């Protein structure tokens, strides 16, 4: 390894979040070497052994410590690599950027899975691609099993059914209705340079929507500005952009549908998920303005997401809180982040980075080591 390359990125090129963190490292021009875990199962298992999470992406540093989960990873790296910050210095806009990142990470997961696993052509191709990680000789039967597992885990057993499947599919088109006019005018979501909001959106749009067989053609035809943004962000280098960053407050009319989705669908989902978690329910019925997901899985990680957003909002001054509230005032508000009950996910310590593998990690079971951990 080159002496300057003090990060080793463990990733998969088909992975939602691997694309997100690698684009960030490329933009910040942070030296790293990449290990493609699709081609190296030993490396994939090493991640689980060292971090306690059988998931990629993960970063190993030269001192033997590790980083995992892209949201805390990026914030940790921002403190280490101060040039070209991706988090706005305006506290209110910083909160908006983090909120959009969270939305992109967690709410766009379902349509990303729909477009990968529901169309047969995509399902067969991706099933075989992933199956080859485990066995080149059994790619067809293992691929069939894996594709069926993914359909169940992320869609049919998680609140998607014949009544809302088309609406989940069309979530992609709703995002393009927002992104197309924005990228017609601006190179990045919040102004002249990439922000953490861009990387949150990039996760689903790069490795899923923009690359998978069927959805990639949808993006090319219905979202050419968005397709161009994917290439622009992947190729962005902070040294090639102007030194002065011009952030913009999201007041243009095309922002309204997105902010409304966050207020009316995503934040109510986070609240209902957290309440189910508090009550010890493994599943709950989500009711938002646009969607009803019956018997959707209660997700531990998204309790942490809500808890983190509540904390971020509470750290704003009253003046900055009012700026954020005014943005959402006509769209239903974000009362839960301001006044909602604080429910502790118990996950805070897991994301205190860096992770020291010398500390005792709970051994992973066979299923987790072989197939990865399907859920947080």
C-alpha positions as CSV (number, residue, x, y, z in Angstrom):
1,X,0.0,0.0,0.0
2,X,1.2,3.5,-0.8
3,X,2.2,5.2,2.5
4,X,-0.4,7.9,2.0
5,X,-3.2,5.4,1.6
6,X,-4.2,4.9,5.2
7,X,-7.8,3.9,4.5
8,X,-8.9,0.5,3.2
9,X,-12.5,0.5,1.9
10,X,-14.4,-2.8,2.0
11,X,-17.2,-2.5,-0.5
12,X,-19.5,-4.1,-3.0
13,X,-20.1,-2.5,-6.3
14,X,-23.8,-3.5,-6.2
15,X,-24.2,-2.0,-2.7
16,X,-26.5,0.9,-2.0
17,X,-24.2,2.5,0.6
18,X,-20.8,1.5,-0.9
19,X,-21.4,3.9,-3.8
20,X,-22.3,6.6,-1.3
21,X,-19.2,6.4,0.7
22,X,-16.8,5.8,-2.2
23,X,-18.2,8.9,-4.0
24,X,-17.6,10.9,-0.8
25,X,-14.0,9.7,-0.6
26,X,-13.4,10.4,-4.3
27,X,-14.8,14.0,-3.9
28,X,-12.8,14.8,-0.8
29,X,-9.7,13.2,-2.5
30,X,-9.0,11.1,0.6
31,X,-6.5,8.4,-0.3
32,X,-7.9,4.9,0.0
33,X,-7.6,1.5,-1.6
34,X,-10.7,-0.6,-2.3
35,X,-11.4,-4.2,-1.7
36,X,-14.3,-5.6,-3.7
37,X,-16.0,-8.0,-1.4
38,X,-18.1,-9.5,-4.2
39,X,-14.8,-11.1,-5.3
40,X,-13.4,-11.9,-1.8
41,X,-15.6,-13.6,0.8
42,X,-12.7,-13.7,3.3
43,X,-12.6,-9.9,3.2
44,X,-16.4,-9.8,3.7
45,X,-16.1,-12.0,6.7
46,X,-13.2,-9.9,8.0
47,X,-15.5,-6.9,8.2
48,X,-18.0,-8.8,10.5
49,X,-15.2,-10.2,12.7
50,X,-13.6,-6.8,13.2
51,X,-16.7,-4.5,13.5
52,X,-19.5,-6.8,14.7
53,X,-21.5,-5.8,11.6
54,X,-21.5,-8.2,8.7
55,X,-22.1,-5.3,6.3
56,X,-20.3,-3.2,3.8
57,X,-19.1,-0.6,3.3
58,X,-16.6,-0.4,6.1
59,X,-13.2,1.3,6.4
60,X,-10.1,-0.1,8.0
61,X,-7.4,2.4,9.1
62,X,-3.7,1.9,9.4
63,X,-3.9,1.9,13.2
64,X,-6.2,-1.2,13.1
65,X,-9.4,0.7,13.9
66,X,-12.6,0.7,11.8
67,X,-15.4,2.9,10.6
68,X,-18.8,1.6,9.7
69,X,-22.3,3.0,8.8
70,X,-22.0,5.8,6.2
71,X,-23.8,8.5,8.2
72,X,-21.5,8.5,11.2
73,X,-18.6,7.6,8.9
74,X,-18.9,10.8,6.8
75,X,-19.4,13.0,9.9
76,X,-16.3,11.4,11.5
77,X,-14.2,11.9,8.3
78,X,-15.4,15.5,8.1
79,X,-13.6,16.3,11.4
80,X,-10.5,14.7,10.1
81,X,-10.5,16.1,6.6
82,X,-11.5,19.7,6.8
83,X,-11.1,20.9,3.2
84,X,-14.3,21.3,1.1
85,X,-16.8,20.5,3.8
86,X,-20.0,18.7,2.7
87,X,-21.9,19.8,5.7
88,X,-23.0,23.5,5.5
89,X,-21.7,25.9,8.1
90,X,-25.2,27.6,8.4
91,X,-26.7,25.6,11.3
92,X,-30.2,25.6,9.9
93,X,-29.1,24.5,6.5
94,X,-26.9,21.9,8.1
95,X,-30.0,20.4,9.7
96,X,-31.9,20.4,6.4
97,X,-28.9,18.7,4.7
98,X,-28.8,16.0,7.4
99,X,-32.6,15.5,7.2
100,X,-32.5,15.1,3.5
101,X,-29.5,12.7,3.8
102,X,-31.6,10.6,6.2
103,X,-34.6,10.6,3.9
104,X,-32.5,9.6,1.0
105,X,-30.9,6.8,2.9
106,X,-34.0,5.3,4.5
107,X,-37.1,6.3,2.6
108,X,-35.9,5.6,-0.9
109,X,-34.8,2.1,0.2
110,X,-38.2,0.5,-0.8
111,X,-38.4,1.8,-4.4
112,X,-34.7,1.0,-4.9
113,X,-35.5,-2.6,-3.9
114,X,-38.7,-2.6,-6.0
115,X,-36.8,-1.7,-9.2
116,X,-34.0,-4.2,-8.5
117,X,-36.1,-7.2,-7.4
118,X,-39.6,-7.0,-8.9
119,X,-38.8,-6.7,-12.7
120,X,-37.9,-10.3,-13.7
121,X,-34.9,-9.3,-15.9
122,X,-33.3,-7.4,-13.1
123,X,-34.2,-10.0,-10.5
124,X,-32.5,-12.8,-12.5
125,X,-29.4,-10.8,-13.4
126,X,-28.9,-9.5,-9.8
127,X,-29.7,-12.8,-8.2
128,X,-27.0,-14.5,-10.3
129,X,-24.5,-11.7,-9.7
130,X,-24.8,-11.9,-6.0
131,X,-24.9,-15.8,-6.0
132,X,-21.5,-15.9,-7.7
133,X,-20.1,-14.4,-4.5
134,X,-20.9,-17.6,-2.8
135,X,-20.6,-20.2,-5.6
136,X,-19.8,-19.8,-9.2
137,X,-21.0,-23.3,-10.0
138,X,-24.4,-22.9,-8.2
139,X,-25.1,-19.3,-9.4
140,X,-28.5,-20.2,-10.9
141,X,-30.2,-22.0,-8.0
142,X,-28.5,-19.9,-5.3
143,X,-29.4,-16.8,-7.3
144,X,-33.0,-17.9,-7.5
145,X,-33.1,-18.4,-3.7
146,X,-31.4,-15.1,-3.0
147,X,-33.7,-13.1,-5.3
148,X,-36.7,-14.7,-3.6
149,X,-35.3,-13.9,-0.2
150,X,-34.8,-10.2,-1.1
151,X,-38.3,-9.9,-2.5
152,X,-39.7,-11.2,0.7
153,X,-37.3,-9.4,3.1
154,X,-37.5,-6.0,1.6
155,X,-40.9,-5.9,-0.1
156,X,-43.7,-8.5,0.4
157,X,-42.9,-9.1,4.1
158,X,-42.4,-5.4,4.8
159,X,-45.7,-3.8,4.0
160,X,-45.6,-3.8,0.2
161,X,-48.6,-5.6,-1.4
162,X,-50.7,-5.6,-4.5
163,X,-52.5,-2.5,-3.3
164,X,-49.4,-0.2,-2.9
165,X,-46.8,-1.9,-5.1
166,X,-47.4,0.4,-8.1
167,X,-47.1,3.4,-5.8
168,X,-43.8,2.2,-4.4
169,X,-42.6,1.7,-8.0
170,X,-43.7,5.3,-8.9
171,X,-41.8,6.8,-5.9
172,X,-38.9,6.9,-8.4
173,X,-40.9,9.2,-10.8
174,X,-41.9,11.4,-7.9
175,X,-38.2,12.0,-7.0
176,X,-37.4,12.8,-10.6
177,X,-40.2,15.4,-10.7
178,X,-38.2,17.1,-7.9
179,X,-34.7,16.5,-9.1
180,X,-35.1,17.3,-12.8
181,X,-35.9,21.1,-12.4
182,X,-33.3,21.4,-9.6
183,X,-30.5,19.9,-11.7
184,X,-31.6,22.0,-14.7
185,X,-30.5,25.0,-12.6
186,X,-28.0,23.8,-10.0
187,X,-25.1,21.3,-10.2
188,X,-25.8,19.9,-6.8
189,X,-28.8,19.8,-4.4
190,X,-27.8,22.7,-2.1
191,X,-25.7,24.8,-4.3
192,X,-22.3,25.0,-6.0
193,X,-20.7,22.0,-4.3
194,X,-21.8,18.5,-3.2
195,X,-23.3,18.3,0.3
196,X,-24.2,15.4,2.5
197,X,-27.7,15.6,1.1
198,X,-26.3,14.8,-2.3
199,X,-24.5,11.7,-1.0
200,X,-27.7,10.6,0.8
201,X,-29.6,10.7,-2.5
202,X,-26.7,9.2,-4.4
203,X,-26.9,5.9,-2.5
204,X,-30.1,4.8,-4.1
205,X,-29.7,6.6,-7.4
206,X,-26.2,5.4,-8.2
207,X,-26.0,1.8,-7.4
208,X,-29.7,0.9,-7.8
209,X,-31.7,3.3,-10.0
210,X,-28.9,4.5,-12.1
211,X,-27.2,1.1,-12.7
212,X,-29.8,-1.7,-12.5
213,X,-31.0,-2.9,-15.9
214,X,-34.6,-1.6,-16.0
215,X,-34.4,1.5,-13.7
216,X,-31.3,2.8,-15.5
217,X,-33.2,3.2,-18.7
218,X,-36.0,4.9,-16.8
219,X,-33.5,7.4,-15.5
220,X,-32.0,8.0,-18.9
221,X,-35.4,8.7,-20.5
222,X,-37.2,10.5,-17.7
223,X,-34.4,12.0,-15.7
224,X,-31.5,13.1,-18.0
225,X,-30.5,15.9,-15.7
226,X,-30.4,13.5,-12.8
227,X,-28.4,11.0,-14.8
228,X,-25.9,13.7,-15.6
229,X,-25.7,14.6,-11.9
230,X,-24.8,10.9,-11.1
231,X,-21.8,11.1,-13.4
232,X,-20.9,14.6,-12.2
233,X,-20.9,13.6,-8.5
234,X,-19.0,10.4,-9.1
235,X,-16.4,12.3,-11.0
236,X,-16.3,15.4,-8.7
237,X,-13.0,16.4,-7.1
238,X,-13.0,19.3,-4.7
239,X,-9.7,20.5,-6.0
240,X,-11.3,21.1,-9.4
241,X,-14.2,23.2,-8.1
242,X,-14.2,26.8,-6.9
243,X,-12.8,27.3,-3.4
244,X,-15.8,29.4,-2.4
245,X,-18.8,27.3,-1.6
246,X,-22.2,28.9,-2.3
247,X,-25.0,27.1,-0.4
248,X,-28.6,27.9,-1.2
249,X,-31.7,27.8,1.0
250,X,-34.3,25.4,-0.4
251,X,-37.1,27.9,-1.3
252,X,-37.7,27.2,-5.0
253,X,-41.1,25.8,-5.8
254,X,-39.7,22.4,-6.9
255,X,-38.6,21.8,-3.3
256,X,-42.2,21.8,-2.0
257,X,-43.2,18.2,-3.0
258,X,-40.0,16.8,-1.4
259,X,-40.4,18.7,1.8
260,X,-44.0,17.7,1.9
261,X,-43.1,14.0,1.5
262,X,-40.6,14.4,4.4
263,X,-43.2,16.0,6.6
264,X,-46.2,13.9,5.7
265,X,-44.7,10.5,4.9
266,X,-41.2,10.0,6.2
267,X,-41.3,11.7,9.6
268,X,-44.6,10.0,10.5
269,X,-43.0,6.7,9.5
270,X,-40.1,7.3,11.8
271,X,-42.4,8.3,14.7
272,X,-44.7,5.2,14.2
273,X,-41.7,2.9,13.9
274,X,-40.2,4.4,17.2
275,X,-43.5,4.0,19.0
276,X,-43.8,0.3,17.9
277,X,-40.2,-0.2,19.1
278,X,-41.0,1.3,22.5
279,X,-44.0,-1.0,22.8
280,X,-42.0,-4.1,21.8
281,X,-43.9,-4.7,18.6
282,X,-42.0,-6.4,15.8
283,X,-44.4,-5.0,13.2
284,X,-46.8,-2.1,12.9
285,X,-49.2,-0.5,10.4
286,X,-47.7,2.7,8.9
287,X,-50.2,5.3,7.8
288,X,-48.8,8.4,6.0
289,X,-50.4,10.7,3.5
290,X,-49.2,8.8,0.5
291,X,-48.8,5.3,1.8
292,X,-50.2,2.6,4.0
293,X,-47.8,-0.2,4.8
294,X,-49.5,-2.9,6.7
295,X,-47.4,-5.0,9.1
296,X,-44.2,-3.4,8.1
297,X,-41.1,-4.4,10.1
298,X,-40.1,-2.4,13.2
299,X,-36.6,-1.3,12.4
300,X,-34.2,-0.7,15.3
301,X,-31.9,1.5,13.2
302,X,-34.6,3.9,12.2
303,X,-35.3,4.6,15.9
304,X,-31.7,5.8,16.0
305,X,-32.3,7.9,12.9
306,X,-35.2,9.7,14.5
307,X,-33.4,10.1,17.8
308,X,-30.4,11.6,16.0
309,X,-32.6,14.1,14.0
310,X,-34.4,15.1,17.2
311,X,-31.0,15.8,18.9
312,X,-29.7,17.8,15.9
313,X,-32.9,19.9,15.9
314,X,-32.6,20.5,19.7
315,X,-29.0,21.9,19.2
316,X,-30.2,24.7,17.0
317,X,-30.8,28.1,18.4
318,X,-34.4,29.3,18.6
319,X,-33.8,31.5,15.6
320,X,-32.5,28.7,13.5
321,X,-35.2,26.4,14.7
322,X,-37.7,29.0,13.5
323,X,-36.1,29.1,10.1
324,X,-36.5,25.4,9.7
325,X,-40.0,25.4,11.1
326,X,-41.0,28.2,8.7
327,X,-39.8,26.0,5.7
328,X,-42.2,23.2,6.7
329,X,-45.0,25.4,8.2
330,X,-47.4,25.2,5.2
331,X,-46.5,21.5,4.5
332,X,-47.7,19.9,7.7
333,X,-44.8,20.9,10.0
334,X,-42.2,18.7,11.7
335,X,-43.7,18.8,15.2
336,X,-42.3,15.3,16.1
337,X,-38.7,16.4,15.8
338,X,-39.5,19.5,18.0
339,X,-41.9,18.1,20.6
340,X,-42.1,14.3,20.0
341,X,-41.3,11.9,22.8
342,X,-37.6,10.9,22.9
343,X,-37.2,7.2,22.5
344,X,-33.7,5.8,23.0
345,X,-32.7,3.3,20.4
346,X,-29.8,2.0,22.6
347,X,-27.6,2.1,19.5
348,X,-25.6,5.2,20.2
349,X,-22.6,3.4,21.5
350,X,-22.4,1.2,18.4
351,X,-21.8,4.3,16.2
352,X,-19.1,5.9,18.4
353,X,-16.3,5.8,15.9
354,X,-13.7,4.5,15.4
355,X,-14.4,0.9,16.4
356,X,-11.6,-0.9,18.2
357,X,-11.6,-4.6,17.3
358,X,-9.7,-5.4,20.5
359,X,-12.9,-4.7,22.3
360,X,-15.1,-7.7,22.7
361,X,-17.5,-8.2,19.7
362,X,-20.5,-10.4,19.9
363,X,-19.8,-13.4,17.6
364,X,-22.0,-13.5,14.5
365,X,-24.1,-16.5,13.8
366,X,-23.7,-18.7,10.7
367,X,-26.6,-17.1,8.7
368,X,-25.3,-13.6,9.4
369,X,-21.7,-14.5,8.3
370,X,-22.9,-16.3,5.1
371,X,-25.6,-14.0,3.9
372,X,-24.9,-10.8,5.8
373,X,-27.2,-9.1,8.3
374,X,-30.4,-8.3,6.5
375,X,-31.6,-5.7,9.0
376,X,-30.4,-3.4,11.6
